[in-house]
Amino acid sequence: MNKKVLSIAGALCLAFTCSTLAAASNLDAFLDKCGACHKSGAEAAPVNPADKAGVVWVKYFKRGRHPGDLNATINADEMANIVEFLKNHAADSDHPVAAVIPK
């Protein structure tokens, strides 16, 4: 193979790996931060990405619709990761997820 093909293949592998790690990080943030309250038997009802469309999730948090003060437990980076996860796995996404936090 020539160097150009190997270089492109390497770049694609790196991009895929970074994308996969970011997705795992977003899932971890969602499970850790949201799962503490949004699970069966907890104080808030279970919630999963496919409960809403992606744009609805974004607007929900942008407009401050979540009851309770999230700033006390979730920093800005974690919130961005959570919203990204919800949007990427919403009902209207290519990869909806309906059962992340058990009901």
N, C-alpha and C positions, 0 to 999 in steps of 0.2 A: 504494500500500500504506500501511497505517497504521503508526504508529511502533512499536506493540506487535509486529506481525508482523516488522518489520525488526529489532527488538531481539532477538526469539527466534531469528530466522535467523542473526543475527550471533553470538549466544551458542553456537548449535549449531556454526557454522563454527569458532569459536575452540576449542571442546571437541574437535572432530574433529582439528584441527591439533595441539593439545597432546597428544592421545592418540597420534597418528601419530608425533610427535617422540619421545615417551616410548618407544614401541615400537622405534623406530630406535635409540635410545640403549641400550635393553636388548639388542638384537641386537648392537650394536657391542661392548658389554661382554662378551657371551658369546663372540663371535668373537675379540676381542683377548685376553681373559684365559684362556678355556678352550681356544680354538683353538691357543694356543701349545704345549700338550702333547697335546691330543686331536685329532690329525690323522694322516693316513696317513704312516707312516714316523717318527712322533715317539715319545716315550717312553711315552705312554699310548694306549690304544685310542680310535678315533673315537667320539664320543658326540653324540647329537642329541636334541632335545626329545621326539620321538615314541618314543624308546626306553622310556619309562616313563609311567605315569599322573601327573597333576599332583600329587596328594596324596603319591605316592611320592617325587617330587623334593623336595617341601617337607620331608618326614620325613627323607630322606637327608641333607640338609644340616643340619637342626635337630639331628639325632642325631650329627653329626660323623662320618659314615661314609666320607667322602672320604679316601682314603689321601694322606698328605703334608700339609704345613702350608700351608693356603690363606691364612692370616693374613699370611704373609710377602709375598704378591704381590697379594692382593685385599682392598681395604678394605671396610668394612661396607656402604657405599652401593652399591658395585659388586656385592657379593654379593647384596644385595636385588634389584638390577636383573637379575642373572643368574637367580636363583630365580624371579622374576616372569616372565621370558622363558620359562624352562623350563616353568613351570606353565601359562602362557597358550598354549603351543604343544605341550603334551604329547599323548600318544596319545588321551586322552579329552577333549581340548578341541574347541572349535568349529573351530579352525584348526591342526590338527597339522602339524608340520614335521618331515620325516624325513631331510632331506639338507642341513643347514646347514654342517656341517663335513665336507668330502669324506672318503670312506672310501678 
